[in-house]
């Protein structure tokens, strides 16, 4: 079995490193869909991994591996997206079947787009190191999703299939449903057993595992299953490693959950047993569409980060999956900085000065809970100086980024609420912590920093009519207008007034 882990013998009698889909094929369960923005999943794949679209002119480009079977060319993306924003428009299928993932259309639940489509993910929201090279994952915020309702070769009815995905084990919520896998072709709930997808999160509405979550479960439609039926399966462990390998597989009468740390170690089996006894789940009625980040009916309230994943024809053996896990570990997933541009120091007092030509004497301040810009200088009164000064704190929702505490209202922080920036007292909730966490980047207009939201990385601090928003470069809100976005979203950070 060791030969499956690292090498595959080609017809030329030369040896090259095997990818996950080479390993599955050797085990008799070939990939019918293979998606990744971080690397090639076949040893000889050199085509496009994904496509990005930049905000400055809506031009697109495809991002391919540095070499066949290798890591994505992040440098190419960074060059294309320099001093503008970029979105991931397509995640290409590497199997040759054309099972590409695109912006999810409306379904039982509509997306936030005016036409009901889901949002697209930021191309820079999930930077990572893979085998020593920079790459980017797919950071799914609530309302973001990808789908293919006309997939080819995926399991239908009660046919056997396997799936794995690599996720960020620290980015999750209890919303429905952060999934990757097999779903309805109509984007609507068509009944029990019409899905079989990997779920990752902390939802307790249906099944649960031990501890507080997150858990790997199976979304089989009208239920997230940790075991045989919708209830607690104490064997389904909380798993929150930074990088998580999640496995769900099913065959007539039987299905399994497996998982482990994608950066080290082996897989653990959390469930292997009979199908749920409730009507509709045995036999299954899978429809064969493919989803990412959403439920089968386009339920899009969940969040998570996806790096790579596949779907197979047939029920993979544990031995094959163990070899795939060894390949994932060997790929070398590791974290990298979420910030860039002028550095911040935790504990310091800072101010944010606008850089738009109209407003270079204006600084981010607050009046009560409202965050705005005001003209501030050394002669301003003490109250205004305090309102325009902020203490840098370690990010409440992610320690790799920052939170900004009001100098005149200790315990209160800048957060976004319905994408409006406000100053609120920290209530200790997960939602508050994440809404109050921001990752400064090099300023989009070449000055200072652009202060990007951690949990909605398509959005950043923007002043608009002297008020502050978490705004995107184009979008459904009036404050998302693309005109002057780069200037309005760039701030020079200096010492605080108080």
C-alpha angles and dihedrals in degrees: 000000000000088000089065092055101063113000141046125190113233128201089257088063090239122126125232132172112276121234124214092265092050088054093049091049090051088053092054096252105098124197115259093181129023123179131177138144091192106054149348113277095202121061092234100039114124101153130106116307097188144340128238131198121206125219099224097070106352090247116153135211135182121237116215134179120281086241137353109300091007144116122294117270098248091169089065090053093046091052093048093047098042113143094358139069126265134200130200105242102173136017105203125223110238096201096079092243093108094239092152122166117232137170107310114247125224117281136151084335121034124226124236094262113105088245092049098257120137122250124265121240125251111259090221103039097101112037115179141168116240120182089341094308128106117246138160131238128202111268108203116201120185107286094031122111148148130209148170115200095179101053120160126224098007120135118278131187111352095336117139122256142164132209139183133179136181113226139174102258092204097053111076145102139194095260126114118290141352098170141158119191148039120004146151120304092220097056086238136103105264097172148283115330097016091116138049110180138144112255124196123185146071102279113147097181092102126003124000139189133217121298124010098306162204096193137181107238137159121253102213093164123272089028145044105223126205092172142346097326138003101292141086115310103190089194091065098087130207105256119190106155112147089250118032131190109210122192131186123170135169142189133169108308096354142069139167145204121209132170148160149155108307091207099052144002134019139299124275122210109232096176137004114165149088127336117262112284094224115108115273100031100081108073098023125223102208114177101199105235116136125230136184125192097355142071125257092265091047093263097172107179096108134093135205144126125256124197105167141342145162142201121214140203107240134011109296119223120244088244092058091048090048089056090049089051090052088052092051092050090047090053087071109227111196138160127259135187118298092198138064140169124049108002126242126218119220110238096027126121113236143176130210116221120196117238101197108117092243096053115035092129092055125096133191108265137149138236107201105313095336116101115212143144122265135177106259132173140153092283094055118115121266094252093056092045090055092046089054095049127085135190116228112231133179107269110276092211100032123017091210089070136040145257125207119224122199112250093212096041107043113204093031122104141188109261136160119245115182082347092297114120114237138165110240136166113260107256093187094242125140090237093053093046092053094042089053096051121097135178114212115219132186106286113271091225093047094261127105118312140328106217105219123196111244097214095038102034093175085069133069141170108292130173113217121172086350093299125109127239141168092243136179127216095259123349148126099301126078090238090058092070109139096221110107091353095138092052096041091050097049121087133179109228118210139151115312123254090234 
